[in-house]
């Protein structure tokens, strides 16, 4: 993400922390990092990012002093991904691997095929191609997509492969 790279030019460890915070929806307020309303220690973030806690502190301080970044990071919220627990709840998961995650219409076409199958989508989450090395579309459905609709899903624009969970 260019906006991040510009602000962290020359500070690759801080950029690494900032990208991780963005990916997980970790907000910055009052000079600290939060997941929702839960404060996260600099040490815990540092361990997760593979950097020293002082790098985390300097990243948070930089975010707080730059209005562009403060505006972004003060509004972030974490998102619950239902895919890992879907089987326990009796739901199904389709993991869509794109040919190019920037292609418009992947989600729309996949959702249309699932709707045509009469299956309800509980959640659809798309990884941002700039924040994820291997972006995916995760679709949690309330029941399995009938097997005869799988070829139609494979023909959707931008779909390289489908993993059924």
Secondary structure, 3 states (H helix, E strand, C coil): CHHHHHHCCCCHHHHHHHHHHHHHCCEEECCEEEECCEEECHHHHHHHHCCCHHHHHHHHHHHHHCHHHHHHHCCCCCCCCCHHHHCCCCCEEEEEEECCCCCCCHHHHHHHHHHHCCCCEEEEEECCCCCCCCCEEEEEECCCCCHHHHHHHHCCCCEEEEEEC
